[in-house]
Amino acid sequence: MRDRAKKSFSYTMRQLKISQIFMSIGAVTAALSIVNRTLGIVSLVLFVILLVISILFKKNLEGVLKQRVIEEAQELSIIRNTMFSNARIPVAIIEHSGTIRWTNGAFLNMLENRELIGKNIKNILQDTKPTEFDSNQSTYEREIKIKEKEYSMCVEKFKSFQNENTVMFVLYFIDITENKTLKRRIKEQRCMVGYLCIDNFDEIMHSIEEVRRPMLTAIIDRKINLWFKEREVVISKFERDKYLLVFNKKELDSMQERKFDILDELRHIQVGNELPVSLSIGIGYNLSSLTAAREDARAAFDLAQGRGGDQAVIKNSDKYTFYGGKTKEVEKSARVKVRIKAYAFKELLREADKVYIMGHKGIDMDCLGAAMGVYRAAAIMGKRAYIILNEPTFAIQALYDRIMESNEYEDLFISHDTAQAEIKKDTLLVIVDVHRTSYLEYPDILKMADKVVVFDHHRRSTDFIEDAVLTYLEPYISSTCEMIAEILNYLTDKIKLTPIEADALLAGITIDTKNFVFKAGVRTFEAAALLRRSGADSSRVRMFFQNDMEFYKARAAAIKDAEMWKHNIAVSEVDGKLLHAHIVAAQVADELLNIKGIEASFVITSKEDYVMISARSLHDMNVQRIMELLGGGGHLSVAGAQLKGMTPMEAKKQLRQAVDKYFEEGEIK
């Protein structure tokens, strides 16, 4: 007991205090030794004793401290070796190279292996690489699957006790299988909402004999109910052509795997109907609440119909996923909608103090023609209207010059700065031939306007203009000029257009229908007839589209150098240094479709800071979907895209990837 006390740290400290007392006495006697020799001898003796005691105490203190360090190290070693030995959490210690130095029983049980010491961890866990642990952070974590279970692998880096330059890792494996399974089940079982509508129900019914209509209705209803009930989807019909869908995430995955082939099944129904049956499906992927899912489903459904129908759209936050969209838009013979839009537009014009008209970037003939039609609509209502345009493009130069020659339109065009300075609360801003915010000529004008009207004929895109007081977007209409011509017809009993306005509207229809070949329906020719009666002349209109010899040479060179890709696709390039190269590119894309065997054409041209792609197609190939994969859009058979920060070669590579993805997704059967 006495020996143990002598080895204690407190005992050693007491001995040091005694040596300090002797040192103090020695210091005093040394001071007095100056006047007394005896005291000097005493001081010397005391210092000698103090020196001997200090040496002895030093050795004793070193021994005590060394013993304590050894005991602490042994305790830490015991704790380290026994701390996780019997723990249920699998733990392993590996070297920097991956060699296993130590494991506990749970780790051995997890791998069902008893001989792991000395083996490399990357040979045991195939997707584990020790190099990924060696980061600047002291800890590292990721999920890993071992056999049939999922683990959260936590890695802690430390330095070896024997060599501080040696880095080792401690691996902890936390079983998260049950947690992940529960999360998946909750996610799979969350309710979602969808809307389904038969796009052309009235048109189909009118296209067959009356006695066959009940049979066709029954077949459509049976196929829809059967397809969705096979996937455990609750489907309820709330109108003759509309259905409500309720299902969970698991069933949505099943429908996506089948790529919503219900669209194809209904398209192939034939009971004497001339038109194919098409559906619009909108689904809201929102797990926060059922109400939010319903709102997203409605937005997706509106987008599907705005894009021409015959497709399924899934809205997940701000991301949209599209399926289908293979058929052309069906022209609707009913004019109820256009009449309602015309009356609403008439009321907005009546309340406005003045009207500003704005189009898209790179204004074209359809855009300017529609703007001239809106100008006449405002004039009919006694309102002053202005077209916001700083500089005309080459595409409209001929029409623009003719407008400027007339005294009536002397102050028709105003600059962007003037519009910004004079816009007021009661000013009506009319957007024509565009509905995408990013494609507007001057997007900042849109932010300043309280009342906005949108007229467009393109398929609805995801970044459409929101909060407009009136939106008339119909993708089945050939052009915005056709749309405006119909609206003018309902604004007044006897429409009076000037020859310039009539020519401008007819020019817009002509250019967008490719001389009444593309998307020219019954209503298109009726609108053209209305314009012809109002003074439009096709000979004058044709002069707007005349090109010079350099244009024809550039077009011929681009067609000559076109290369063929699989799926009967032609790809060419127009030199960006050529004056108005983007117009030449569009013309080349049109001309390539006149060559036998070509079903789609893509023409690339470069601008100052971006690359433009003009896309055209025949039959069922949806170039709009391909362009959307590149951030563009348009129609099923006429589309385009702008790629910023790319060379033509890089754009061609991106285009090839988009085409491959389009066919991989099964957009074409």
Number of C-alpha atoms within 10 A of each C-alpha: 5 6 7 8 11 13 17 16 14 11 13 18 13 11 16 17 11 14 20 14 12 19 18 14 16 23 14 13 21 19 14 15 16 10 9 12 11 12 18 18 14 16 23 16 13 20 21 13 16 19 15 13 17 18 12 12 17 14 11 18 21 12 13 17 14 12 14 15 12 12 12 12 12 12 12 13 12 11 12 11 14 12 12 18 18 12 13 15 16 23 23 23 22 23 20 16 14 20 19 20 17 17 21 20 18 19 23 16 12 14 14 9 11 11 8 18 15 13 14 18 22 14 12 12 13 9 11 14 15 17 10 8 21 18 10 8 9 12 16 16 14 9 13 18 15 13 8 6 13 19 17 16 19 18 22 17 22 14 12 13 9 7 8 9 9 12 16 21 25 19 21 20 22 17 20 17 15 11 11 14 12 12 12 13 13 14 14 17 15 17 18 26 25 26 24 22 22 20 22 21 17 13 19 20 18 13 13 16 11 10 8 13 18 11 12 20 15 11 16 17 16 11 15 19 17 14 16 18 12 9 15 14 20 14 19 14 14 9 9 11 17 17 19 18 19 19 20 21 20 17 19 19 12 12 16 14 10 11 18 18 16 20 22 19 15 20 17 11 17 13 13 13 18 13 18 17 24 29 28 28 32 30 29 27 27 22 19 9 11 17 14 16 23 21 17 25 28 20 19 29 27 18 26 27 25 20 26 26 30 28 26 29 26 25 24 17 11 8 9 16 12 17 21 26 27 23 19 18 24 19 19 16 11 10 10 9 10 18 17 13 15 20 14 14 21 20 11 19 21 14 13 19 16 19 22 25 24 27 28 21 15 16 20 21 27 26 27 30 31 32 30 27 25 28 22 21 25 22 14 18 16 13 17 16 26 23 24 23 20 12 13 16 16 15 17 20 16 17 22 19 11 12 19 14 10 10 9 9 12 10 11 17 19 16 13 17 11 10 16 15 8 8 18 16 11 15 21 24 26 26 27 27 27 27 28 20 16 14 16 22 21 17 15 12 18 20 9 14 19 16 19 22 20 23 23 26 25 27 26 25 18 17 12 16 20 12 11 17 14 16 19 20 22 24 26 22 22 26 28 31 37 29 26 24 26 20 22 23 18 17 17 13 8 10 17 17 20 12 16 20 25 26 27 31 32 28 30 23 29 27 20 22 17 12 12 16 10 15 20 20 18 11 18 24 14 14 21 23 13 18 24 16 14 18 16 24 17 14 9 14 22 14 12 20 16 9 10 7 8 11 18 14 11 18 23 13 16 23 22 11 12 19 13 13 14 8 13 12 20 24 24 24 25 25 19 19 11 14 12 15 22 24 18 24 28 25 16 28 29 21 15 27 18 10 11 8 12 17 20 26 30 27 28 30 26 24 18 9 11 15 23 24 29 27 31 28 24 16 12 17 22 27 27 25 26 27 27 17 18 19 12 19 25 24 25 29 22 24 25 24 21 22 20 14 11 16 17 21 12 13 23 20 11 16 20 15 14 18 19 13 14 19 14 10 11 12 19 13 7
